[in-house]
Amino acid sequence: MSDSLPEAEVGAVAEGVPEAVVEAVVEAEPAYDPAAPAPLHVDRAPSGNADVDAQLGRLADTDHLATDGHVEVYEDVHRGLRDALTALDARPGPPVPPRPYDNRS
């Protein structure tokens, strides 16, 4: 038998089920570890900007890391988002139309 379920609980659940089947099911169930990484299932809506969406998608990497590994991912995503924002500022926009009365004397 497995250590994950006490004998009394296995017996109560498994009445009329062959012992081999009960053991296989009990051993197949992973033990719950509250300290293990768990997905947050946070929805990420697309922003419409490919660079930003790629950085936000990178946040999903934290779902499989222990908490102490989150900082590195967050810093990397922050750096990428800052670079994407800087790139938006650096792109030339449309030319400003001339003002009709700028040439007054």
PyMOL commands that set and color helices and strands:
alter all, ss='L'
color gray80, all
select helices_A, chain A and resi 7-13+19-28+50-64+67-90
alter helices_A, ss='H'
color red, helices_A
deselect
rebuild
show_as cartoon
